[in-house]
């Protein structure tokens, strides 16, 4: 149970690196869901290419 929790917490922490997901400004839930999909696509593409691109916290 604990290793799975660690994976979930790590995933949430990585999602919070995306500025639009750090606070929920969206009125409709489908827009928030779409932004989560975009963030996960970005995360997975970085992981697959081993590329480290700066985000808003690195500037």
WOVEN-V340084 format. One line per field, one symbol per residue. ss: DSSP state (H for helix, E for strand, C for the rest). A space follows every 10 residues. Layout:
ss=???
This chain:
ss=CHHHHHHHHH HHHHHCCCHH HHCCCCCCHH HHHHHHHHHH HHHHHHHHHC CCCCCHHHC
